[in-house]
Amino acid sequence: MKVKVGINGYGTIGKRAATAINQQDDMEVVGVTKTRPTYEAVTANELKLPLYVPSEEAIQDFTKAGIKVAGTIKELYKKCDIIIDCTPGDVAEGYKKEYSDAGIKGIFQGGEDHSLTGISFNAMANYKESWGAQFSRVVSCNTTGLIRTLYPLDKKFKVQNVFSTLIRRSADPNDSKKGPINAIEPSLKIPTHHGPDVQSIMPWLNIQTMAVKVPTTLMHLHTVMVKLGTQTTTEDVIALWKKTPRVRLVKGKSGIKSSAQIMDLARDLGRPRGDMYEIIVWEDGVKVVGDTLYYYQAVHQESDVIPEIVDCIRSMCKMEEDASRSMKKTDKAMGI
């Protein structure tokens, strides 16, 4: 029997989660929500995803726009076992109460604070912590990216400390309200929230982060310096990442020198929406000097958390006890 999943907020993350969930054979999307009759609501209709709205009044607005509505969000709660909350910031607390009152589970996104759920999720690093939980939080795209490469390093080489600078995209590609910006803007709060967010999954890790916003919409890029507790070589690190799920190594020598070529690669691979779910590491940009490892990685902010959401559903709904098996199942269905 498939787990029934609702998605509250059919936007950048929500629509990708819907596609990924419906690719799995053990779960299905039973409804998505929109607050306004936008093109994404029209797309939901075209994809035959039942569409729910905030209120009876909103039904009239959508109907006038020619968009078919299945009911209100309260009716969606009755149809699902778990809901993926992809709503904007500052409303999650209210929705959490609604989910609780409805007796359903809820997964929140990394834009919310860890304290909202008390549990943060990464499939590789702490899958079992969300086992059977009512609420969990899949950490942000950048946090997911850092954990994907740092967790296996820490397991094998005992990471002593990490320093990373995040070169951040200014907005998502479809967000004309925020960008493009003709500037380079430093984050003046030091450290940025990314280090503590990594520690919500790996509390023992000594990590510091800084960030700079730049005029691009394609991806984030991280420069990472890691002090290792075990002596190793560049080749050993590369070999480790080649075996790590959801990490893809590329080479500048082969023509992939920037985020633009990475997104072109995703399109060439035939990925839905041109998404790159893996964290990209430049193999020819990896270097161990003494006890310090240096590397660059790229994060596709619209999609790297999507397989994590799928695995989080399995953990919270007690569908698959083994993290590795869940990840393999997810990745095979998504073509990762």
Secondary structure, DSSP 8 states (H G I E B T S, - for coil): --EEEEEE--SHHHHHHHHHHHTSSSEEEEEEE-SS--HHHHHHHHTT--EEESSHHHHHHHHHTT----EEHHHHHTT-SEEEE---TT-HHHHHHHHHHHT-EEEE-TTS-GGGTS-EE-HHHHGGGGTT-SEEEE--HHHHHHHHHHHHHHHHH-EEEEEEEEEEESS-TT-TTT---SS-EE--SSS-THHHHHHTT-TT--EEEEEEEES-SS-EEEEEEEEESS---HHHHHHHHHTSTTEEEE-GGGT--SHHHHHHHHHHTT-GGG---SEEEEGGG-EEETTEEEEEEEE-TTTTTHHHHHHHHHHHTTS-S-HHHHHHHHHHHHT-
